[in-house]
Amino acid sequence: MPAFHPELRRSRYIDIFVEGETNATWTATPNAAWIRVSRASGSFSPAEKHLEDRIEVSLDWNTAPASGDGLVTIECSQAKQAIGVHVHVEPREASGGDSFIEADRIVSIYATHSDARSSGWEVLQGLGHTGTELRTSLDTPSAEFTDGAADGAAIEKAPSATYRFVTTTADDKAMLRAFALPTFPITSENGTRIAVSIDGDRPQLMDFYAPEFSEAWREHAMNNVATETLANLRLKPGKHTLTVYGLDPGVTLDRFEVDFTGAHEGYDPVPETAVQP
């Protein structure tokens, strides 16, 4: 089972099932009082076409250890031996001022949940994949940014948003993925660009533009998302900042992910790994 993080306080789940036409009963028994299961027992019945169950596992965070391990033992009347499901509590990683953490090798950040934001942004409700979108104002002037060489003065004037996050992976490269709604430039003199900087490094360009009727445009339209990536990042474990600059008017941002090698890609937006109060 994926680890539990005290900053996130998420639940996890165990799926149990039988193969074939089997009548059986099952039990789920935690070995510690701080481990909670949504169901402690159940049964399978081919006649009722009920051959699988899901058990939600959560922790009592008032009594759970600061870090440690437990076990949920699954027993079935038709099984030869019990199955032990490991429950692991990660030590707390975030401290004061940290807003997002790495969990399951991913940092997931929703665009509107910035730690600091300059003027020049608008929050749009009820759009995109996360429910709210962050859009550069329609009167934002396009900034000069050519072949990775930014006009420093133009960048400083561009709308900016900053996010603070913590990572723990030390042995793999990371990738930053930015997700935006697929839009066209406001005018022929504008684009659909942002620039991103991690830990104060030189801003890197991300351009969401796809020519109309191109293969990329079709993908954007079908999935209702445009994605740009920044690969081969070396992030030491610890605190980091992501700063995003809006270089054109009308760029509509949905979310960001910092994915380490081996991270699973979600069918929907990865649940935000925001530190809970």
C-alpha positions as CSV (number, residue, x, y, z in Angstrom):
1,M,0.0,0.0,0.0
2,P,1.3,3.5,-0.8
3,A,2.6,5.3,2.3
4,F,0.5,7.6,4.4
5,H,1.7,11.2,4.8
6,P,0.8,13.3,7.9
7,E,0.8,16.5,5.8
8,L,-1.9,15.0,3.4
9,R,-4.0,12.8,5.7
10,R,-5.4,10.8,2.8
11,S,-7.0,7.5,3.0
12,R,-5.9,4.5,0.9
13,Y,-7.8,1.4,-0.2
14,I,-7.4,-2.4,-0.5
15,D,-9.3,-4.3,-3.3
16,I,-10.0,-7.9,-2.5
17,F,-11.6,-10.4,-4.9
18,V,-12.0,-14.0,-5.7
19,E,-11.3,-15.7,-9.0
20,G,-14.0,-18.0,-10.3
21,E,-17.4,-19.0,-8.9
22,T,-16.5,-19.0,-5.2
23,N,-18.7,-18.5,-2.1
24,A,-16.4,-17.1,0.7
25,T,-16.3,-14.8,3.6
26,W,-13.5,-12.5,4.5
27,T,-12.2,-10.4,7.4
28,A,-9.8,-7.4,7.6
29,T,-8.1,-6.9,11.0
30,P,-5.7,-4.0,11.8
31,N,-2.9,-4.7,14.3
32,A,-3.1,-1.3,15.8
33,A,-5.9,0.9,17.1
34,W,-4.7,3.9,15.0
35,I,-5.4,2.0,11.7
36,R,-9.0,2.2,10.7
37,V,-10.8,0.1,8.0
38,S,-14.2,1.0,6.5
39,R,-15.3,-2.6,6.6
40,A,-14.0,-5.4,8.9
41,S,-15.8,-8.3,7.2
42,G,-17.8,-9.3,4.1
43,S,-18.7,-12.1,1.8
44,F,-18.6,-13.1,-1.9
45,S,-21.5,-14.7,-3.7
46,P,-21.5,-15.8,-7.3
47,A,-25.3,-16.1,-7.2
48,E,-25.5,-12.4,-6.4
49,K,-22.7,-11.6,-8.8
50,H,-20.7,-10.1,-5.9
51,L,-17.1,-11.2,-6.3
52,E,-15.1,-8.2,-5.1
53,D,-15.0,-5.6,-2.3
54,R,-13.0,-2.4,-1.5
55,I,-11.8,-1.6,2.0
56,E,-10.9,2.0,2.7
57,V,-8.0,2.3,5.1
58,S,-7.5,5.6,7.1
59,L,-5.5,6.6,10.1
60,D,-6.5,8.2,13.4
61,W,-4.0,11.0,13.2
62,N,-4.5,11.9,16.8
63,T,-2.9,8.6,17.9
64,A,-0.9,7.5,14.9
65,P,2.9,7.5,15.3
66,A,5.0,10.3,13.9
67,S,6.4,7.6,11.6
68,G,6.1,3.8,11.8
69,D,4.5,0.7,10.5
70,G,1.4,-1.4,11.0
71,L,-0.5,-4.2,9.3
72,V,-3.9,-5.1,8.0
73,T,-4.4,-8.8,7.9
74,I,-6.9,-10.1,5.3
75,E,-8.3,-13.6,5.9
76,C,-10.6,-15.5,3.6
77,S,-12.6,-18.7,4.3
78,Q,-11.4,-20.3,1.1
79,A,-7.8,-19.1,1.2
80,K,-5.0,-21.3,2.5
81,Q,-3.2,-18.4,4.2
82,A,-3.8,-14.9,5.3
83,I,-2.5,-11.9,3.4
84,G,-0.8,-9.1,5.3
85,V,-1.0,-5.6,3.9
86,H,1.7,-3.3,5.1
87,V,0.7,0.2,6.4
88,H,3.6,2.7,6.5
89,V,3.5,6.3,8.0
90,E,6.1,8.6,6.5
91,P,7.9,11.1,8.8
92,R,6.7,14.6,8.4
93,E,8.6,16.4,5.7
94,A,7.0,19.8,5.5
95,S,7.8,22.7,7.9
96,G,6.6,26.2,8.2
97,G,5.9,27.9,4.9
98,D,5.8,24.7,2.8
99,S,2.6,24.4,0.7
100,F,3.1,21.2,-1.3
101,I,5.0,17.9,-0.7
102,E,6.1,15.0,-2.8
103,A,3.9,11.9,-2.4
104,D,4.2,8.7,-4.5
105,R,7.0,10.4,-6.4
106,I,4.8,13.3,-7.5
107,V,4.3,16.9,-6.4
108,S,0.8,18.0,-7.6
109,I,0.0,21.7,-7.6
110,Y,-3.2,23.3,-8.8
111,A,-2.5,26.6,-10.5
112,T,-4.8,28.8,-8.5
113,H,-3.2,27.7,-5.2
114,S,-0.2,29.9,-5.4
115,D,1.7,31.1,-2.4
116,A,2.3,34.6,-3.9
117,R,0.8,36.1,-7.0
118,S,1.3,39.5,-8.7
119,S,-1.3,41.5,-10.4
120,G,-2.2,40.5,-14.0
121,W,-3.9,37.2,-13.2
122,E,-7.6,36.3,-13.1
123,V,-9.2,33.3,-11.4
124,L,-11.9,31.6,-13.5
125,Q,-14.4,29.3,-11.7
126,G,-15.9,26.1,-13.1
127,L,-13.4,25.5,-15.9
128,G,-10.7,22.9,-16.7
129,H,-9.9,19.7,-14.8
130,T,-9.3,21.1,-11.3
131,G,-12.4,23.4,-11.1
132,T,-10.6,26.7,-11.2
133,E,-8.2,28.2,-13.7
134,L,-5.5,30.9,-13.5
135,R,-5.5,33.1,-16.6
136,T,-3.3,36.0,-17.5
137,S,-5.4,39.2,-18.0
138,L,-6.5,39.9,-21.5
139,D,-4.7,43.2,-21.5
140,T,-1.4,41.6,-20.5
141,P,1.3,42.8,-23.0
142,S,3.3,40.0,-24.6
143,A,6.9,39.8,-23.3
144,E,10.0,39.4,-25.4
145,F,11.4,35.9,-25.0
146,T,13.2,34.5,-28.0
147,D,15.2,31.2,-28.2
148,G,15.5,31.0,-24.5
149,A,16.9,34.5,-24.2
150,A,14.6,36.6,-22.0
151,D,14.4,40.3,-21.9
152,G,14.9,40.7,-18.1
153,A,12.9,43.9,-17.9
154,A,9.9,42.3,-19.7
155,I,10.0,39.2,-17.5
156,E,10.0,41.3,-14.4
157,K,6.9,43.2,-15.7
158,A,5.1,39.9,-16.6
159,P,2.5,38.5,-14.2
160,S,4.1,36.0,-11.8
161,A,2.9,33.3,-9.5
162,T,5.1,31.4,-6.9
163,Y,4.6,28.0,-5.4
164,R,6.6,26.4,-2.5
165,F,7.1,22.7,-2.4
166,V,9.3,20.0,-0.8
167,T,10.8,16.9,-2.4
168,T,12.3,13.7,-0.9
169,T,13.6,11.7,-3.9
170,A,17.3,11.9,-4.2
171,D,18.3,9.3,-6.8
172,D,16.3,10.2,-9.9
173,K,15.7,13.0,-12.4
174,A,12.5,14.9,-12.3
175,M,10.2,16.4,-14.9
176,L,8.0,19.5,-14.6
177,R,4.7,19.3,-16.4
178,A,2.5,22.3,-17.0
179,F,-1.1,21.8,-18.0
180,A,-3.2,24.6,-19.6
181,L,-6.5,24.8,-21.4
182,P,-6.1,24.7,-25.1
183,T,-6.6,28.3,-26.4
184,F,-5.5,30.3,-29.4
185,P,-3.5,33.5,-29.1
186,I,-5.7,36.6,-28.5
187,T,-4.3,38.3,-31.6
188,S,-1.8,37.5,-34.3
189,E,0.8,39.5,-32.4
190,N,0.4,37.4,-29.2
191,G,1.2,33.8,-28.2
192,T,0.3,31.2,-25.6
193,R,3.5,31.2,-23.6
194,I,4.7,31.1,-20.0
195,A,8.2,30.9,-18.6
196,V,9.1,28.9,-15.5
197,S,11.9,29.1,-13.0
198,I,12.8,26.6,-10.3
199,D,14.7,27.9,-7.3
200,G,15.6,31.1,-9.0
201,D,17.3,29.6,-12.1
202,R,17.1,31.2,-15.5
203,P,13.4,31.1,-16.8
204,Q,12.6,28.4,-19.3
205,L,10.0,28.9,-22.0
206,M,6.9,26.8,-22.3
207,D,4.7,27.4,-25.4
208,F,1.2,25.8,-25.5
209,Y,0.5,26.9,-29.1
210,A,-0.7,24.3,-31.6
211,P,-1.6,25.3,-35.2
212,E,-5.2,24.8,-36.0
213,F,-6.0,21.3,-37.4
214,S,-2.6,20.0,-36.6
215,E,-2.2,16.6,-34.8
216,A,-1.2,18.5,-31.6
217,W,-4.3,20.7,-32.0
218,R,-6.5,17.6,-32.3
219,E,-5.0,16.1,-29.2
220,H,-5.5,19.3,-27.2
221,A,-9.1,19.5,-28.3
222,M,-10.0,15.9,-27.6
223,N,-8.4,16.0,-24.1
224,N,-9.2,19.6,-23.3
225,V,-5.7,20.2,-22.1
226,A,-2.4,21.4,-23.5
227,T,0.8,20.1,-21.8
228,E,4.4,21.3,-21.9
229,T,7.3,19.7,-20.1
230,L,10.7,20.6,-18.7
231,A,12.8,17.4,-18.4
232,N,16.0,16.2,-16.8
233,L,15.7,18.3,-13.6
234,R,18.0,17.6,-10.7
235,L,16.2,18.5,-7.5
236,K,17.9,17.8,-4.2
237,P,15.7,16.7,-1.4
238,G,14.3,19.7,0.5
239,K,12.6,23.0,-0.2
240,H,12.0,24.4,-3.6
241,T,10.2,27.2,-5.3
242,L,8.4,27.3,-8.7
243,T,7.9,30.7,-10.2
244,V,5.6,31.0,-13.3
245,Y,5.6,34.1,-15.6
246,G,2.7,34.8,-17.9
247,L,4.2,36.0,-21.2
248,D,1.0,36.5,-23.2
249,P,-2.6,37.5,-22.5
250,G,-5.3,34.8,-22.1
251,V,-3.0,31.9,-21.1
252,T,-5.2,29.7,-18.9
253,L,-3.3,27.4,-16.5
254,D,-4.8,24.4,-14.8
255,R,-2.1,22.7,-12.8
256,F,1.6,21.7,-12.5
257,E,3.3,18.4,-11.6
258,V,6.8,17.6,-10.6
259,D,7.2,13.9,-11.5
260,F,10.1,11.8,-10.6
261,T,11.2,8.7,-12.6
262,G,8.7,5.9,-12.0
263,A,5.8,8.1,-11.0
264,H,2.4,6.8,-12.2
265,E,0.4,9.0,-14.6
266,G,-3.2,9.6,-13.6
267,Y,-6.2,9.3,-15.8
268,D,-7.5,12.5,-14.2
269,P,-5.5,15.2,-12.5
270,V,-3.4,13.7,-9.7
271,P,-4.9,14.7,-6.4
272,E,-3.2,17.8,-5.1
273,T,-0.4,17.1,-2.7
274,A,-1.1,20.2,-0.6
275,V,-0.1,20.4,3.0
276,Q,-3.1,20.2,5.2
277,P,-3.5,22.7,8.1
